[in-house]
C-alpha cells in the first residue's frame, strides 16, 4: 500500500463519521464502518502498534444501564465515541503526512543480519586498510586518507566487492522543508550506510548531533530498514565512544540503527 492509498483510506473512514452521527445508533452501517476501520489500520500498521489499541479502546456505550432511546446519556456516549474515533483518525492521518508510512519491523532475516555483519567487519577493518595504503614500493606517493571524502571514495570501492546494488548519495525524503543524501544505500539489503570522519571541530557532541539529525530522515525512505553509521576516528577525537554509541544505537520505530566507531584504541 502506498502512502497516498493509506491516507485516502483513513480519510474515507474519518469522513464516514459525519454520516454516522446522523444515522441510527449501532446501525449496520456503524458496524461495517467499525470493522472496516480495524481492517484499514491492520493493513497500514503492525498488529502490536498503538493505533489498533487506541481505536479498540474507544467506547460507544455507557458502562451502566441507560435506555438506548432518545437523546439521553447513551446517545451522548455514542456521539462522543464517534467524535473520539474521528479525532484519532485525523491524528493518524497527520502522522502519516508528516512521517510517512511505517516500515515492517526490521526483518531479522539471515540476509539482513549477514549484510549488517559484513558491513561491521568492513568498518572495523577500514583503519588497517587505510594504513596499508600509506606504504608503497619505490618512491611512489602514499595514498592518504585525509578527510571524509577520501573515506567515502575508498569505501565505495570496497563495498563493490561485497554488494551489487550500491547507490551513492541517495536522496532522503524532505523533512521540515529540507532533504539530505544517504552516503550509500544498499538497496537489495535495505541498509542506509553513513560515514563520518572526525576532525578537530567534529567530536563527540557534534558527531552525535549530526547522526540524530540524519536518523530523523530515514524512516520515511521506502527502501531503508536498517542504518549502519560508521565513524572513522583515526586521531581519537571521540573521547567517549561507548556513550556516543549508547545515545544513538537503538530502534527508531521500525528502523534500527547500528553505530561503529573505530579509533586508535579500538
Protein Blocks (a to p, Z undefined) as FASTA:
>chain_A
ZZklmmmmmmmmmmmmmmmmmmcehifklmmmmmmmmmmmmmmmcfkbmklmmmmmpcfb
dfbdcdfehjbfklmmmmmmmmmmmmmmmmmmmmmmmnopadddddfbfklmmmmmmmmm
mmmmmmmmmmmmmpcghjbdcdddfbfklmmmmmmmmmmmmbmbdcehiacddeehiacd
dfbacfknopacddddddfklcfklmmmmmmmmmmmmmmpmkbcbdcdddddfkopambl
mlmmmmmnccehjbccddddddfkZZ
